Amino acid sequence: MIEYLADLTTPISMGILLGGLYAVIALGLSLVFGVMKLINVAHGDLVILGSYLAYAILTILGMDPIIGLVIGVPVLFVLGFGIQKYLLNRAFHVSMEAPLIIAFGLSIIIQNLVQLIWSPLSRGLTTSYSLASIGAGPLHLPLIYVIDFAVALLVMLILSQFMKRTYLGKAINASSQDSRAAQLMGINTERMYAFAFAISMAITAIAGVFLGLTFPFTPQSGVSFLVIAFGVVILGGLGSILGTFVGGIILGLAQTLSAYYFGAATQMLAVYVIVFIILAVRPQGIFGR
Amino acid sequence: MEKQEELLLKVDNIDVFHGSFQALWGVSLSVKKGEIVALIGANSSGKSTLLDAVSGIIHPAKGSIRFEGKDIATRNPFQIVASGISQVPEGRRLFPSMSVLDNLIIGSYNGRARLNKNGNLQRVYELFPILAERKSQLAKTLSGGEQQMLAIGRCLMADPKLMLLDEMSLGLAPIVINEIYKVLREIRKRGITILFVEQNVRRSLEEADRAYIMKTGRVVLSGEVAELREEEEVKKAYFGI
């Protein structure tokens, strides 16, 4: 019995740590939905774009992907601001569906662009630490999983403090709660939307790097990570940081435990089953209002 | 007659449409510095639309809106708030899941008001001590009267020269309404000009210096409240005499 439990500690710890990465991947999706009520179907591809950007920085400049974030984060931040300002804000005036269609178009463009530049082959961010492992007693964990989790905690802490303490964070929050009232308070809500998308993209850049350090990726990987991100936010309730974290951990655990009991092929199936159950039982998510 | 420099707000002959429905027909209105002006009328007579046009939420198809001599008819709401017009919207529209203090801080979002944030916050707390007591509570946990006080306080945080108030006594107990009007007189003493929308005609004619009476998107009567009280039409329509 004790041995059996000792066996389980590995998938359980791996699942929790993996959940941190999933939370970071989902955070941008959750933020954009929370503020703009837009389901950004390009989110998975934007994460993968972040991975390829890190890959370019690593192969061309020889810069460590984590340090390379000093380039990646601002680049995607500005790109996000531009996408919202010049594409999505205009589309919001047309209809609620128009931004969704634009996001879908973006998804296709990014996939093809990435494939054109880096070929359809699988890539990975290989560094000295991406294959290292750390152990404590019988437990051996890949170092990168531990880093993923620590980064997730850090990103969520910074984001929640930013939203709570700064003028900009409060104004974004106000715009999401009642955009008309926010306008009457002197807030340029369209600018807030652009900032929200830009922040979402900055987080996406971070997610892309740690995803690339953890898993190999191809131009098509965005779709499966979009599904995972959806699963996380559906579990946690869209627009909640804590909910996203818990949702990430539940999905991480579902994947590692299903792999442990039923084999690696069932990992994605476990995600779909859990999402299905939550949608049937509690469609607003565990933390949803 | 009226000297140009005294005029704070001048709405001149505006038409406003909601889609294909015309909500305002050639409406003109002016507010002098330091005045309290009431906008009276039944439901959907165009009062709120007029306030929204001044706030820049909706732009007139025709006519001009001048504030301190500058045309603001095509400006965005955030630019209008920055120039000194702030609105307490109908239904209060607080940010329900934010604290009382954060609601007030959001009020001071425009650059000019942000510089005076602490001073304005003190003044709002002087006017409404209850808000200081409840500053860390979520806005949605306040009573109706307290919510209205917060909405007015949030508006004052924007450091307005002209304050627009839309149906602020709706759904409140008479004793609370009395208290809020008392504060309004206090706000006026501090040099802020007030344009308010009110359904209660008797109340409006007591509190305001001048009033405009609207009906189906048009201004049908206007003048000093003392004159309006004597108008046969007003007596018949609103006082049942």
Interface residues (C-beta under 8 A of the other chain):
Chain A: Y167 K170 A171 N173 A174 Q177 D178 R180 A181 A182 Q183 L184 M185 G186 I187 N188 T189
Chain B: S55 I57 N76 P77 F78 V81 A82 S86 Q87 P89 R93 L94 F95 P96 S97 M98 D102 I105 I106 G107 Y109 N110 A113 R114 R154 A158
